[in-house]
Amino acid sequence: MNSTTALPVGFAPDVTSAPHEHSEPTPVTAAPVKRAERISSIDVLRGFALLGILVLNIDSFGDVHAMYHDMPNGTSLDTFSGPHAHWSLALFYIKWLFFEGKMRGIFSMLFGAGVVLLTSRAEKRGAGDAIADIYLRRNMLLVLFGLIHACLIWSGDILFDYGLVALLFLYPFRKANPKKLLLAGTVMSLLSTFAINVVLHSEHDFSLSRQAAAIATKVQQHQPLSASERAAQVAWQARVDTFAKRAAPAQVQQRVAEARQQGYWDGVLDRMQGYFGPGVASHVVLMGDELAPMLMGMGLFQLGFLTAETSLATYLWTALIGFGISLPLLAAGVERTYGNGFFFLTAEEWLFLPYYLTREAGMFAIVSVVMILIKLGAFKRTQQLLAAVGKTALSNYLLTSLLCQFIFLWGPWKLFGALQYYQLMYVVFGIWALNLVASSLWLRYFQFGPVEWVWRSLTYGKRQPMLIRGDVS
């Protein structure tokens, strides 16, 4: 793939300089990137990651997950019984080994890379004075799009967080040394490990569990308990009961019924609480989840890692080391969690405590595999289809949310809670097919995806040309 020309990475528009039509210098203005200036490898990677994200998001679109969105525990149907239970178990393994966190992480990496590309190209072409304003408008619009998406369509929005992180943190890092950016991303991952365990109350759970085990031993030995030990015993049992209650069939079916019966505007009001109520704090606490891979993406782009410019040997070693770290840890964690009946403490200890170590190692390995295939020229037609999805990523992202909400809640079928864990993948495959085919067909006639066109026009304060003309390749 040609990596000498560049595109807006993630959802980012690019800048080009205006042609000089007179002998005297004319002001350099900023404009969106042309199709011929895109980096094909990044388009392919973005399309791949966007499709992969739906493998996880479909759980939230289509069913109640009583413990975590990542767990099939407490789904509306008994996932691990019956003749097709092995399909659900295999899918649970696959999701954690190759998708959980990694697709979102790759997408965040590309978004961070886009900041470097957007600003560096503008500054090289003499439009450095204008790029700060463009960057500000671009990300303010992204925050607005995120709010609209989250409140009117689906609560699992990521656009709001991306725009907010970009506005608060990324711009000052645009010229940082790539090795320092990778180090900063690693440090942020460590902080994110702490943050996610705070949100899950993991340390409290571990402490209560240890106390409960010691108390159980004393009870077996008929030793008297102190007041504090009785309190700890009650607190631990309450914690266990909380998760058991969420997964109880009656509770799950009640939540399914409530979701199906809820009116559209009632749903809007509920979703707004995540942005205009106490729920907004979660966006701040988990901000490092997006910031860490964004910083890494900024560094990796400068090193040529995301544009297939690194040596084949480097990609091979990165894939081997990354999978060598992530796959054994995740396989052991999934096995223990499943074997212990998806008990919340087992999941916290074996899957969520090492979450960012396995995520970062896994996403580096996956990116390396994609870059290897690109460098070898393998699956060219598939790469073209994925690149089309990547070029229209924002439109496909929003379209997917609309389709899923219609399929599961808004439309006549109301399939929310009606499909087995593995059957949700049928919807994923159908939407993938639509994304791949529709994106490719759309780009035969138009320069941008429809939402990308709106975003670019608002960002640059000028209606952008939409139809493909003879001079556009």
C-alpha positions in Angstrom: 0.0 0.0 0.0 1.2 3.5 -0.8 2.1 5.3 2.4 3.7 8.4 1.0 0.4 10.3 0.9 -1.8 10.9 3.9 -5.3 11.0 5.1 -7.2 12.2 8.2 -6.8 9.3 10.6 -9.6 8.2 12.9 -12.3 10.6 12.2 -9.8 13.5 11.4 -10.0 15.7 8.4 -6.7 16.8 6.7 -5.4 20.0 5.3 -4.0 21.0 2.0 -2.6 24.2 0.7 -4.3 26.4 -1.9 -2.8 26.4 -5.4 -0.6 29.4 -6.2 -2.3 31.0 -9.2 -0.3 34.3 -9.2 3.3 35.2 -9.1 2.9 36.7 -5.6 2.4 34.3 -2.7 -1.2 33.7 -1.7 -2.4 32.9 1.7 -2.3 29.2 2.6 -5.7 27.9 3.5 -6.8 24.7 5.1 -9.1 22.2 3.4 -10.1 18.6 3.8 -7.8 15.9 2.3 -8.5 14.7 -1.2 -9.1 11.1 -1.9 -5.8 10.7 -3.7 -3.9 11.8 -0.6 -5.2 9.1 1.8 -3.0 6.5 3.5 -4.5 3.2 2.3 -3.0 1.1 5.2 -4.7 3.3 7.8 -8.0 3.2 6.0 -7.8 -0.6 6.0 -6.9 -0.7 9.7 -9.7 1.7 10.6 -12.3 -0.2 8.7 -11.1 -3.5 10.3 -11.3 -2.0 13.8 -14.7 -0.4 13.2 -16.2 -3.7 12.2 -14.5 -5.4 15.1 -16.0 -3.0 17.6 -19.5 -4.3 16.8 -18.6 -7.7 18.0 -18.6 -6.3 21.6 -21.2 -3.6 21.2 -23.8 -6.1 19.9 -24.0 -7.4 23.5 -25.2 -4.1 24.7 -27.5 -3.5 21.8 -29.2 -6.9 22.0 -29.4 -8.1 25.5 -29.2 -7.5 29.2 -25.9 -8.4 30.8 -26.3 -8.5 34.5 -22.7 -8.6 35.6 -20.6 -6.8 33.0 -21.3 -6.0 29.4 -18.4 -8.3 28.6 -19.9 -11.3 30.3 -22.7 -13.6 29.1 -23.7 -14.1 32.7 -27.3 -13.0 33.4 -28.4 -12.9 29.7 -32.1 -13.2 29.1 -31.7 -16.7 27.7 -29.7 -19.5 29.3 -26.5 -19.1 27.3 -24.6 -22.2 28.4 -27.1 -25.0 28.2 -28.8 -26.8 25.3 -27.4 -28.2 22.1 -25.7 -24.9 21.0 -24.0 -24.1 24.3 -20.5 -24.8 22.8 -21.1 -22.0 20.2 -21.6 -19.5 23.0 -18.6 -20.7 24.9 -16.4 -20.5 21.8 -17.6 -17.0 21.1 -16.9 -16.0 24.7 -13.3 -17.1 24.2 -12.9 -15.4 20.8 -14.3 -12.1 22.1 -11.9 -11.9 24.9 -8.8 -13.2 23.1 -9.1 -11.1 20.0 -11.7 -8.3 20.4 -12.4 -7.1 23.9 -10.8 -3.7 24.3 -8.4 -4.3 21.4 -10.7 -3.0 18.5 -11.6 0.1 20.5 -7.9 0.5 21.4 -6.8 0.3 17.8 -9.5 2.9 16.8 -8.3 5.2 19.5 -4.7 4.8 18.3 -5.7 5.9 14.8 -7.6 8.9 16.3 -4.4 10.0 18.1 -2.3 9.5 15.0 -4.8 11.8 13.2 -3.9 14.6 15.5 -0.2 14.4 14.4 -1.1 14.1 10.8 -3.6 16.9 10.8 -1.4 19.4 12.5 2.0 18.5 11.0 0.9 18.6 7.4 -0.8 22.0 8.0 2.4 23.4 9.6 4.6 22.1 6.8 2.4 23.7 4.2 2.3 27.0 6.0 -1.2 26.8 7.4 0.0 26.4 11.0 -1.8 29.5 12.2 -5.2 28.2 10.9 -4.9 24.7 12.1 -5.5 25.4 15.8 -8.9 26.9 15.0 -9.7 24.0 12.7 -8.7 21.5 15.4 -10.8 23.3 18.0 -13.9 23.4 15.7 -13.4 19.8 14.6 -13.4 18.4 18.1 -16.1 20.7 19.4 -18.3 19.3 16.6 -17.3 15.8 17.6 -18.4 16.4 21.1 -21.7 17.7 19.8 -22.2 14.7 17.5 -21.4 12.5 20.4 -24.1 14.1 22.6 -26.7 13.8 19.8 -25.7 10.2 19.2 -25.7 9.3 22.9 -28.9 11.0 23.9 -31.0 10.4 20.8 -29.8 7.0 19.6 -27.6 4.9 21.9 -25.9 5.3 25.3 -22.7 3.5 24.3 -21.4 6.5 22.3 -17.6 7.0 22.0 -17.6 10.3 19.9 -18.2 12.5 22.9 -15.2 11.0 24.8 -13.0 11.3 21.8 -13.8 14.9 21.2 -13.4 15.7 24.9 -10.0 14.0 25.2 -8.8 15.7 22.1 -9.8 19.1 23.4 -8.3 18.6 26.8 -5.1 16.7 26.2 -3.9 15.8 22.7 -3.0 19.1 21.0 0.0 19.9 23.3 1.5 16.4 22.5 1.4 16.8 18.7 5.2 17.5 18.5 6.3 15.2 21.3 9.1 12.7 20.8 7.5 9.3 19.7 9.3 7.3 22.4 8.1 9.7 25.0 4.5 9.4 23.6 4.7 5.6 23.9 6.0 5.9 27.4 3.2 8.3 28.3 0.7 6.0 26.9 2.1 3.1 28.9 1.9 5.1 32.1 -1.6 6.1 31.3 -2.5 2.4 30.8 -1.2 1.7 34.3 -3.3 4.6 35.7 -6.3 3.2 33.8 -5.8 -0.2 35.5 -6.2 1.6 38.8 -9.2 3.6 37.5 -11.1 0.6 36.3 -10.5 -1.3 39.5 -11.8 1.8 41.4 -15.0 1.8 39.3 -15.5 -1.9 39.9 -14.6 -1.7 43.6 -12.2 -4.5 43.0 -9.8 -3.8 45.9 -12.7 -3.6 48.3 -14.0 -6.9 46.9 -10.6 -8.5 47.3 -10.3 -7.3 50.8 -13.8 -8.4 51.8 -13.2 -11.8 50.2 -10.0 -12.4 52.2 -11.8 -11.4 55.4 -14.7 -13.6 54.6 -12.4 -16.6 54.0 -10.7 -16.1 57.4 -14.0 -15.6 59.1 -15.4 -18.8 57.5 -12.4 -20.7 58.9 -13.1 -19.3 62.4 -16.8 -20.3 62.1 -15.8 -23.9 61.1 -13.5 -24.0 64.2 -16.4 -22.7 66.3 -14.4 -19.6 67.4 -16.3 -16.4 68.4 -16.5 -13.5 66.0 -15.9 -9.9 66.8 -18.4 -7.2 65.8 -16.1 -6.0 63.0 -15.9 -9.6 61.7 -19.6 -9.9 61.7 -19.9 -6.7 59.8 -17.4 -7.8 57.2 -19.3 -11.1 56.9 -22.5 -9.2 56.3 -20.9 -6.8 53.8 -19.4 -9.7 51.8 -22.6 -11.6 51.6 -24.4 -8.4 50.5 -21.9 -8.0 47.7 -22.3 -11.6 46.5 -26.1 -11.2 46.7 -26.0 -8.0 44.6 -24.5 -9.8 41.7 -26.6 -12.9 42.1 -29.7 -10.8 42.1 -28.7 -9.0 38.9 -28.4 -12.4 37.2 -31.6 -13.9 38.6 -34.0 -14.9 35.8 -36.9 -12.8 37.2 -34.8 -9.7 37.4 -33.3 -10.2 33.9 -36.7 -10.7 32.3 -38.1 -7.6 34.1 -35.2 -5.5 32.6 -35.9 -7.0 29.2 -39.6 -6.2 29.4 -38.8 -2.6 30.6 -36.5 -2.1 27.7 -39.0 -3.3 25.1 -41.8 -1.3 26.5 -39.9 2.0 27.1 -41.0 4.8 24.9 -38.5 6.6 22.7 -38.5 9.9 24.6 -38.3 8.1 28.0 -35.2 6.4 26.6 -33.8 9.8 25.6 -34.3 11.1 29.1 -32.6 8.1 30.6 -29.6 8.4 28.3 -29.3 12.1 29.0 -28.5 11.3 32.6 -25.2 10.0 31.5 -24.2 13.4 30.3 -26.3 15.9 32.2 -26.5 14.1 35.5 -24.3 12.2 38.0 -23.3 9.7 35.2 -21.0 12.3 33.6 -18.4 11.5 36.2 -17.8 8.1 34.6 -16.5 9.9 31.5 -13.9 11.6 33.5 -12.8 8.6 35.5 -12.4 6.4 32.4 -10.8 9.1 30.2 -7.5 7.4 30.4 -9.0 4.4 28.6 -9.0 6.4 25.4 -6.1 8.7 26.1 -3.5 5.8 26.5 -3.9 4.3 23.0 -4.3 7.8 21.5 -0.9 8.8 22.8 0.6 5.5 21.6 -1.0 6.1 18.2 0.6 9.5 18.0 4.0 8.0 18.6 3.5 4.9 16.4 2.4 7.1 13.5 5.6 9.2 13.7 7.6 5.9 13.7 5.8 4.7 10.5 4.3 1.7 12.4 0.7 2.5 11.4 1.5 3.2 7.7 3.2 -0.2 6.9 6.6 1.5 6.7 8.2 -0.5 9.4 10.2 -3.6 8.5 8.4 -7.0 8.1 10.6 -8.5 10.8 9.6 -5.8 13.3 5.9 -6.5 12.6 6.5 -10.3 12.9 8.3 -9.9 16.3 5.7 -7.5 17.6 2.9 -9.9 16.7 4.7 -12.9 18.3 5.5 -11.0 21.5 2.1 -9.3 21.7 0.1 -12.5 21.3 2.7 -14.3 23.5 1.7 -12.0 26.3 -2.0 -11.5 25.7 -3.3 -14.9 24.6 -2.0 -17.1 27.5 -3.2 -14.6 30.1 -6.6 -14.2 28.5 -7.1 -17.9 27.9 -6.3 -18.6 31.6 -8.6 -15.8 32.7 -11.5 -16.9 30.5 -11.1 -20.5 31.6 -11.1 -19.6 35.3 -14.0 -17.2 35.0 -16.1 -19.6 33.0 -15.1 -22.5 35.3 -16.2 -20.5 38.3 -19.6 -19.7 36.9 -18.7 -16.2 35.9 -18.3 -15.3 39.6 -17.6 -11.5 39.8 -14.5 -11.8 41.9 -12.9 -14.3 39.5 -13.6 -12.0 36.6 -12.2 -9.0 38.5 -9.0 -10.8 39.4 -8.3 -12.7 36.2 -9.7 -10.5 33.5 -10.1 -7.0 34.6 -7.0 -6.6 36.8 -4.6 -7.4 33.9 -7.0 -5.8 31.4 -4.7 -3.1 30.0 -1.7 -5.4 29.9 -3.5 -7.8 27.7 -5.3 -5.1 25.7 -2.2 -3.2 24.8 -0.2 -6.4 23.9 -3.1 -7.7 21.9 -3.8 -4.6 19.9 -0.1 -4.2 19.0 -0.1 -7.8 17.8 -3.3 -7.3 15.8 -2.1 -4.1 14.1 1.1 -5.9 13.2 -0.8 -8.8 11.6 -2.8 -6.3 9.5 0.3 -4.5 8.5 2.0 -7.8 7.5 -0.9 -8.6 5.2 -0.8 -5.2 3.7 2.9 -5.3 3.1 2.5 -8.8 1.5 -0.4 -7.6 -0.7 -2.6 -10.4 0.6 -6.4 -10.3 0.4 -6.4 -7.2 -1.8 -10.1 -7.2 -2.5 -10.9 -7.5 1.2 -8.5 -4.7 1.9 -10.3 -2.5 -0.6 -13.6 -3.2 1.0 -12.2 -2.5 4.5 -10.7 0.7 3.3 -14.0 1.9 2.0 -15.5 1.3 5.5 -12.6 3.2 7.0 -13.1 6.1 4.7 -16.7 6.4 5.8 -16.1 5.4 9.4 -18.2 8.0 11.1 -21.2 7.4 8.8 -20.9 3.7 9.3 -20.6 4.0 13.1 -23.8 6.1 13.4 -25.6 3.9 10.8 -24.8 0.8 12.8 -26.3 2.4 16.0 -29.5 3.3 14.1 -29.8 -0.2 12.6 -29.2 -2.0 15.9 -31.6 0.1 17.8 -34.2 -0.4 15.1 -33.6 -4.2 15.1 -33.7 -4.7 18.8 -35.9 -2.0 20.2 -37.5 0.5 17.9 -38.7 -1.6 15.0 -41.5 -4.2 14.8 -39.4 -7.2 15.8 -38.1 -6.0 19.2 -35.5 -8.6 19.3 -33.9 -7.3 22.5 -33.4 -10.3 24.8 -34.8 -12.7 22.2 -31.5 -14.1 20.7 -29.0 -16.4 22.2 -25.5 -15.1 22.9 -24.1 -16.7 19.8 -27.1 -15.7 17.7 -26.3 -12.0 18.1 -23.5 -12.6 15.7 -26.0 -13.2 12.9 -26.9 -9.5 13.3 -23.2 -8.6 13.3 -22.5 -10.4 10.1 -25.5 -8.8 8.4 -24.4 -5.3 9.4 -20.9 -6.1 8.3 -22.1 -7.0 4.9 -24.1 -3.8 4.6 -21.2 -1.7 5.8 -18.8 -3.3 3.3 -21.0 -3.2 0.3 -22.7 0.1 0.9 -19.5 1.9 1.7 -17.8 0.7 -1.5 -20.8 1.6 -3.6 -21.2 5.0 -2.0 -17.6 5.9 -2.7 -18.0 5.3 -6.4 -20.0 8.4 -6.6 -19.2 10.6 -3.6 -15.9 11.9 -2.1 -17.0 11.5 1.6 -19.4 9.6 3.6 -22.6 11.7 4.3 -21.8 12.5 7.9 -18.1 13.1 7.1 -19.3 15.6 4.5 -21.4 17.5 7.1 -18.5 17.4 9.5 -16.0 18.7 7.1 -18.3 21.5 5.8 -19.0 22.7 9.3 -15.3 22.4 10.4 -14.1 24.5 7.5 -17.0 26.8 7.4 -17.7 26.1 3.7 -19.8 23.6 1.8 -17.5 20.9 0.6 -17.8 19.3 -2.9 -19.5 16.0 -2.6 -19.8 14.4 -6.0 -16.7 12.8 -7.5 -15.4 14.7 -10.5 -13.0 13.8 -13.2 -10.0 15.2 -11.3 -10.6 13.1 -8.2 -8.9 9.7 -8.1 
